[in-house]
Amino acid sequence: MSALTVRAARVSFRVRPREVLVVVVGLAVLALLMLLNIGRGDQHIGIGEVFAPENRFVVMELRLPRVLTGALVGAALGLAGALTQTISRNALAGPDTLGITAGASVAVVSITVATGSAAGGAGGTVAALGVPLAALIGGLVSGIAVYSLAWRRGLDGYRLVLVGIGFSGVAANIKWWLLTLGDVNDAGRAMAWITGSLNARGWEHVRPVGLALAVLVPLVAIGAFTLGTLRLGDEPARGLGLRVDRDRSLLLLAAIALASVATAAAGPVEFVGLAAPQIALRLAGTGRPPLMGSLVTGAVLTVGADLVARTAFPVELPVGVVTAVLGAPFLLYLLVRSRRKATL
């Protein structure tokens, strides 16, 4: 299906029906997965009974916050991955490979060990406010550090990914070292969070991610008009009048903020930010990862993985384990595909 040009006042933009279809179908699949996920548990609730008054407490207080947290976390990671892959012009660039989630994890483990509060529990003011703030600071520091180290008279996508992977390795070792400094209980609670889990998530976890998406999605949508130009390279973009360094930095900051807040809410849910944009790109048939398609695809992947983690095994697994198992082969596929393109 060819793109349609929409004009409103002095603004015109192109709408691709296939891209819109991906978003609409993705939202329908997401709604179905959320209803199925809400119905699973010790007390089984059918899809048609989710909104029944007698199930209000179980749904509203116990299950809906978990499902909403998963959907919002996946959406934030998917959008962050679409931004980083477009900015770097590299399919291997994501919040995981660029060290953003690793930096956020180090910050959260630090505050968990220092205060003795559980990152994933209802630990009062520190857990509700300190963890998201610490994750945001950690993600910003790591993202800026990786960007600065990778900058050499311009930004090369592969150098950015290599620096990010190296930074992630260093951050991982710091994270494990920090765990040895706390007592056994704090280390155990932090370990449960490190695996990427949606267990015991409440409305206090929904609000920060929802607020971040409400603020950043409109800003990213406005800045999306520059993404297509950035894909041409730095010099062509400057020739077209784009302030490359400023615009790229602002979009990258938005990606870091989204990934950091998502990590604070559910821990490092691996590979969603890497896989969702690439899946959305293939479904939509576009030249770069579609922003809204990546957002919806990330939400579908996370909620679907959580449903699998809860129902497909004798014991409930953290959602991060399932996404890592599914995402690792996809990463290998991207590596092989990138290698073949480089040799052509």
N, C-alpha and C positions, 0 to 999 in steps of 0.2 A: 504494500500500500504506500502510495506517494505521500509526501508531506503536504500539509495544508498551511497556507500563509494567512494568519489572522492579524488584522489591523484594528487598533483602537486608538483614536486620537492621533498622536504623533508616534506611537509605539507600534511596532510590528514584530511578530515572532512566528516561528514555524511550529506546527503541531503535527506530530507523526501519529496516525491512528494506531499503528502497531504498538507504539510505546505507551499510549493511553490504555490500550487493551491489556497490556501486561500489568499495569497498575490496578485496573478494575478487577481482573481475574485474580490477581494476587491478594487484593483486599477480601474478595469472597472466600478464597482458600484460607486466609488468615482468620476470618470470622468463624469458619467451620472448625479449624484447629483449636481456637480459643474455647469454643463451646464444648468440644470433646475433652479438652484438658480440664475445664471446670468440672465436668461430670465425673472425672476419675478420682478415686479416693476410697477411704473406708466406707463412706456412704455414697453409693452410686447414684448419680443424678442423670436422667436422660436429657437429651437436647431440648425436648419440649417442656421439661420441668425446671430448667435453669432459672426462669423468672417467676416461679411459683412462690407465693408469700412464705410458705413453710420452710423454704430453703434459703431464705434471705440471709440469715446469719452465716451459714456455711459458705454461701457464695460470696457475699460482700466482705466478710471479715477474714476468711481463711483462704479462699481459692482465687477470687478475682484479682486481688493485689499481686499474687504470684504470677498469674498469666499476663496481666498488664505490664508488670516489670519486665518479663521476658520479651514481650512484643516491643516495648519502648527501647530496651537495651539493644535488641537486634536491629531495630530501625536506626538507632544512633550509630551503631557500628557499621551498618551497611552504607549509610550516608557518608560517614567518615572515610570508609574505604574507597568510595567513589571519588571523593575529593582528592585523596592522596594519590590514587592511581592516575587521575587525570592531570594533576599538577606535575607529577614526576614523569608522566608518559611511560609508565611501567606497570604491567599487570601484576607484578610481584610486590608492589608497594601497598602496604596496609597498616593498620594500627599495630598489629603484632610484629611484622617484620621491620617496622621503623622504630621500634623501641618505645612507642607511646604507652601501650598498656603495661610494659615492663616497668617504666618509670612510675606510672600511677600505682602499680602493685607495691613497689618499694616504699612509696610514701604511705600507703595504707597500712602495710605491715609495720612500718615504723611507729605510726600513731597507735596501732593496736597493741604492740609490745610496750610502748611507753606509758599508755594509760590503763592498760589491762582491760580495755573494752573490746567486745567482739565486733568485728567489722560487719558481720551479717546479722547480728542480733538486734534487739531493741534496747541498745545500751544507752539510752537517754540522750542528753544534749550532745555529747561528744560523738556518739554513733550517728546521730541524725545530721549534725552540722559539720563536725570535724572531719569525718571520713570523706564526704564529697569534696570538701575544700582541699584536704590533703591530696586526694587523687588528682584534682585539677592542677594543683601546684606541681606535683610530681610529673604529670603528663606534659605540662608546659615546659618544665626544665629539660626533660629528656628530649622532647620534640625540637626545642630550640638548639640544644646541644648537637643533636644529629644533623640538623639542617646546617648549622655553622661548620661542623666538621666536614660535611659533604660539599660545601660550597667552594668551588675553584673557578673563579671568573665565569660563573654560571652554574647551573644545576644539571647534573647528569643523573638520570634515573637509576642506573645500575649502581653508581657509586653511592647514591643515597640509600639504596637497599642494603648494600654491603656494610656501610657504616651503621645502619640501623640494626642489622643482625648482630654485629659485634657489640654494640651498646646493649642489646637485649641480653647477650651472654653475661656481660659484666653485671648488669642489674639483677639477673637471676641469682648469681653468686652472692651479691650483697643481700638479697632477700632471704636466702637460706641462712646466711650468717646472722642476720638480725633475729631469726627464729630461735637461734641457740642462746640469745641473750635473755629472752623472756622465760617465765616459768612454764611448766608443762601445760597448764590449762590455757594460757594465752596462746601458746604455740599450736595447740590442738584446734582452737577456734580459728586462728589465722590460716591453718592448713585447710580447713573446711572451706574457707573463702577463696583461697588460692586456686582451688580446682575449678572455680567458676560454677556457682550453685545458685539456684532460685529457691531453695528450701527456706521456709519461714520468712518469706518476703512479705512486707506489709505496706500500708499506704505511705509510710515514711520513706520507702525506697522508690515508690512510684513518682512522688512529687518532684524530686530533683531532676530526674531524667525527662519527665514531662515538661518541666519548666525550660530545661535546656533546649529541647526540641522546639517548643513554642517560640522561643526567642531566636534561635539560630536558623531554623528552616526557612523562614521568610528572608532573612539576610542572605543565606546561601542562594536562595532562588533569585534574588536580585543580582548577586555576583556571578550567577551561572552564565550570564551572557558573555563573560570574559573567558570562561573555561575553553570554549571552542577556539578562541584566538590563542590561548596559551599552548594548545596542542601543536600549533604551527612551529613553535620554537621561540626563543627569546628575541632574536633579532627581527624576524618577521612581525612578532607582536609589537615590538617597539616601533617598527616602521608604520604600523597601523594606529599609533597613538596611544597604546596601552602602557600604563605604568606597571611594568612587569613585576618588579620586586615588591612594590607595595601591595598590589592586588593578590599576588601569589602568597605573600606572607599573611594577609588577612584571611584568605580562604584556608590556609594551612592551620592558622590559629583556631578557626572554627572546627576543623577536623579534630584537632587535638582536644578541644573542649568537649566535643561530643564523645570521643573515645574515652576520655578520662572520667566523665560523669557516668558513662555506662559501666566502666570498670569498677567504680565505687559502689554501684548498686548491686552488681552480681558477680564481681570478681572478673578475672581475665577469661572471658568466653572466647576461646581460640578460634581463629580461621573464619569467623563470620564476616569480619570486615574485609577479608581477602577474597572469599568465595562469592559473596552476595553480588558485588558489582560485576564480576565476570559472568555469573549466571544471568543477571539482568541484561547485560550487554548482548548475550547470545539470544535471549528470548526476544528482545526488542529489535535486534538487527541494526544497531546504531554503531557509529564509529568510535564512540567513547561510552563509558558506563553512564547510563541515565540516572540522574539523581533520585527522582521519585521512585523509579523502578528498583533501584538499589536499596532504598529505604524500606520499601514494602517487602522485597525479597529477603532482606536481613531479618525483618520481623517474622516472616514465615519460617525461615530456617531455624531461628531460635526457639519459637513456640513448638515447631514440629520436633526439634531435637529434644526439648523438654518432655514432650508427650512420649517419645520413644524411650527416654531415660526412665520414665515412671512406669511404663507398661510392658516393655519388651524383655525385661530381665527379672530374675527372682528377687533382687534387691534394687532399690531406687538408686540410680547413679546421678552424680552431678551433671548438669547440662554441658559443662565444659568438657567433660570426658567424651561425650557423644560427638560434639562438634569437632574435637581434636581428631577422633578416629575417622570421621568422615572427611575432614578438611585436609589431613596429611596427604592422602592420595591425590586430592585435587591440586595441592601445591606441587607435587611431583609432576603432575600433568602439565602445569603451567611452566615448570622449569624445562621439561623436555620440549614443549612447544616453542618456548623462547629460544632455546638452543638451536632448534631447527630453523627458525626464522633468521637467526644470526649467521648460519652457515649457507643460506641461500644466496 
